[in-house]
Amino acid sequence: MPNSHLLDADILIIGGGIVGAATALKLKQTYPQYSVMLLEKESQVAKHQTGRNSGVIHAGVYYPPESLKAQFCRAGLKAIKAFCIEHHIKFDECGKLIVATTELELTRLEALATRCAENKLHYQWLNTQELHKAEPNITGLAAILIEETSIVDYKEITQCMMDDFVDWGGSYWLDCKVNNIYETSQGVELDTTQGRFKTKYLICCAGIMADKLAKLAGIEVDFQMLPFRGEYYRLNSQHNNIVKHLIYPVPDPELPFLGIHLTKMIDGSVTVGPNAILGWKREGYNKFNFSWADSKEIIQFSGFWRILKHNYKHAFNELINSLSKSQYLRQVKKYCPSLKKSDLTPYPVGIRAQAVSFKGELIHDFLFKKTTRTLHVCNAPSPAATSSMPIAEHVVSQLEDLIKINEETNI
Ligand SMILES: Cc1cc2nc3c(=O)[nH]c(=O)nc-3n(C[C@H](O)[C@H](O)[C@H](O)COP(=O)(O)OP(=O)(O)OC[C@H]3O[C@@H](n4cnc5c(N)ncnc54)[C@H](O)[C@@H]3O)c2cc1C
């Protein structure tokens, strides 16, 4: 490894999504005396998951109370709203309805109501008539209303966090892809498309690339990131007022995703989606994007075959829904019967970064790994945008521990 380096910083962060941005800001606020730098491979921040999601500030209905997701989502909702108020970023507390349309879903909805109570979340149970009164275009047997759920533009929040980070004295590099990581007892060096960087501590918030960077840092990873495409449609603008709340189906507890929902966006439009279908390219957003390298990794990954074995029926249905607009629409018509195929217009795809264990289990909770001088956010799926600020606090407290240990070892 050559000794020359382009630039150095006390702490380097890889990844300019909302998790990297929130972490960079929190670090600079906590350690104003340290130089902190963020490296992002794209020409702008929030280009991947953060800029391609539903824009929902989740309240934390679904997650087991002891999980990091439950804790960080509850705290994250408050933190994101406070950040928006402080920075004059528009958000809308429109609330969310989870609508049951069958007897089975009704039973599952009751379980969700119990979960809300466990998570100390205020909710209202609506019977058929109350649901109809709240949402005349929505049909269902019952629903729960969570008023705190809100909508926002996470891209705008991320850019604002980066601006704040710079105001606090931080700096960031765009078009700077990290290709290699070398850790020594003294620090970490990075090979990037913009030359060599040197740092005392490295934090990786690389979304769908989390496993690759963890491996580069020498971690023996026991998971692989799989890309799950989330395909959306946008309703014709004549339907912008079709609903007052966000409308979610009751999810199948066996599946990690929330089901195709009707989402009011902060720009006033309404989207339908996202579905969840395996992608064959980590950052390939077009329908038939394909990467040999990524596909080979997926096919060689034992976890993929195990998931497929247990979920092949569901995977097949999702594929049909993806290929046929009429089938996709059927999912929505269960609770919004008036919609027609011609109401669905194209909308950009998002790709979820989902960690899957070698045993073929989807890792539901947020996952962190570390070495002596590197910290990795390894699994930050939804609601990680909502939870980004508590995730950042968690990372900073883990870094404090690393710094202490290294200082004690070096005495
Ligand atoms: C379809 C969809 C809908 C969702 N809806 C919601 C929602 O409504 N509410 C919610 O809270 N969450 C939602 N989520 C989840 C949320 O968007 C993500 O959890 C969150 O954005 C993750 O942020 P991140 O910073 O970890 O990842 P990303 O936003 O993906 O950022 C990672 C960054 O790392 C960079 N990077 C990677 N490798 C390198 C490298 N080698 N060198 C330099 N840079 C690198 C990438 O370019 C990227 O910019 C949704 C996600 C999807 C896909």
The ligand as an ORCA input file, in Angstrom:
! r2SCAN-3c Opt
* xyz 0 1
  C     -39.326      1.473     -2.308
  C     -38.931      1.931     -0.927
  C     -39.857      2.551     -0.080
  C     -39.480      2.948      1.199
  N     -40.345      3.690      1.962
  C     -39.929      4.193      3.150
  C     -40.751      5.065      3.893
  O     -41.834      5.444      3.456
  N     -40.313      5.485      5.110
  C     -39.100      5.097      5.614
  O     -38.766      5.485      6.737
  N     -38.268      4.302      4.901
  C     -38.653      3.871      3.673
  N     -37.819      3.115      2.925
  C     -36.511      2.761      3.461
  C     -35.544      3.925      3.361
  O     -35.633      4.594      2.117
  C     -34.144      3.394      3.554
  O     -34.141      2.560      4.687
  C     -33.126      4.526      3.780
  O     -33.224      5.464      2.739
  C     -31.736      3.933      3.875
  O     -30.809      4.991      3.814
  P     -29.275      4.703      3.604
  O     -28.572      5.978      3.747
  O     -28.902      3.554      4.487
  O     -29.176      4.075      2.131
  P     -29.122      4.785      0.692
  O     -30.094      5.893      0.599
  O     -29.259      3.695     -0.297
  O     -27.678      5.421      0.638
  C     -26.495      4.662      0.559
  C     -25.475      5.512     -0.173
  O     -24.203      4.889     -0.136
  C     -23.550      5.181     -1.360
  N     -22.474      4.204     -1.574
  C     -22.590      2.861     -1.637
  N     -21.397      2.294     -1.873
  C     -20.482      3.295     -1.941
  C     -19.081      3.322     -2.190
  N     -18.368      2.216     -2.407
  N     -18.464      4.534     -2.191
  C     -19.160      5.677     -1.975
  N     -20.496      5.697     -1.761
  C     -21.164      4.519     -1.750
  C     -24.669      5.050     -2.385
  O     -24.365      5.667     -3.608
  C     -25.832      5.684     -1.646
  O     -25.976      7.061     -1.931
  C     -38.165      2.707      1.643
  C     -37.216      2.119      0.779
  C     -37.590      1.767     -0.507
  C     -36.557      1.237     -1.434
*
